[in-house]
Amino acid sequence: MTTKTATTVTNASKPAAAADWNARVPKPRKNRYRWLIILALVAVYGWAFAGVPFTGLKETAGQITKSILAGVFAPDWDYVYLPDGEDLLRGLLDTLAISIGGTFLSTLICIPFAFWSATNMSSSRAVSSLGKIALSFIRTFPEIVMAILFIKAVGPGSFAGMLALGLHSVGMLGKLFADEIENIDRGPLEALTASGANRLQLLWYAVIPQVLPGFLSYTLYRFEINVRSAAILGVIGAGGIGTPLIFALSTRNWDRVGIILLGIVVMITAIDAISGFFRKRLI
């Protein structure tokens, strides 16, 4: 009798427990503003395309796309190298040279900034904060703005593009280098300090061996980014493959635009593959 009563009480308590659990589970709220957000997005897109002349747009866009694709898949190989210097190969080599020079320049400049910004290498937190503020200030200026300033200062050409990439990359590389320095193991530093090593010996034997692989990896990664940026800077006169690209666009030479785009894609893909291989080895 006692067993039946206990079973009955247990069975009776199950619906109550389930109801209590369902009451505690929060029900999903209906988004009242969902349709309002959708209508706002539709209105924004409608306003954006309101001034586009659709008359003849389909035919023109199709012809341009066909010509560019023809330049990509059936390029004029005579344009790869021309005696007058306005060829694809020299433009790509200029872009590569701008990227290498800008990356090398930024690496040399940002190393002192990195040690200045690292909290474990500065004399106080206020000093390292000043270094971080300086790097943040440098990062605020895009490459395009710096390229325009250097074009006005040193004239159009590859040198202006190299200076723009070099100065802009200091901000980002300096931040990454500072983070790498702050994450070092302090064990070797303490061991060398206990043995009477000076600051130069601490830097050479305890800090540099730990941060060098990270520095090289970040430098290669930044080099990949600079290759893409150098291809754009030529559009405003900072040298590289962007200069013949903007000329081809302005003269509506779509076949040449296609082969330039093909060259940019091939170069960036090859550089990404090579850089990724070396970065894996370093890490």
ABEGO torsion letter per residue (X at the ends): XAAAAAAAAAAAAAAAAAAAAAAABBBBBBBAAAAAAAAAAAAAAAAAAAABBABGAAAAAAAAAAAAAAAAABBBAAAABBAAGBBAAAAAAAAAAAAAAAAAAAAAAAAAAAAAABAAABABAAAAAAAAAAAAAAAABBAAAAAAAAAAAAEBEAAAAAAAAAAAAAAAAAAAAAAAAAABBAAAAAAAAAAGBBAAAAAAAAAAAAAAAAAAAAAAAAAAAAAAAAAAAAAAGAEEAAAAAAAAAAAGBAAAAAAAAAAAAAAAAAAAAAAAAAAAAAX
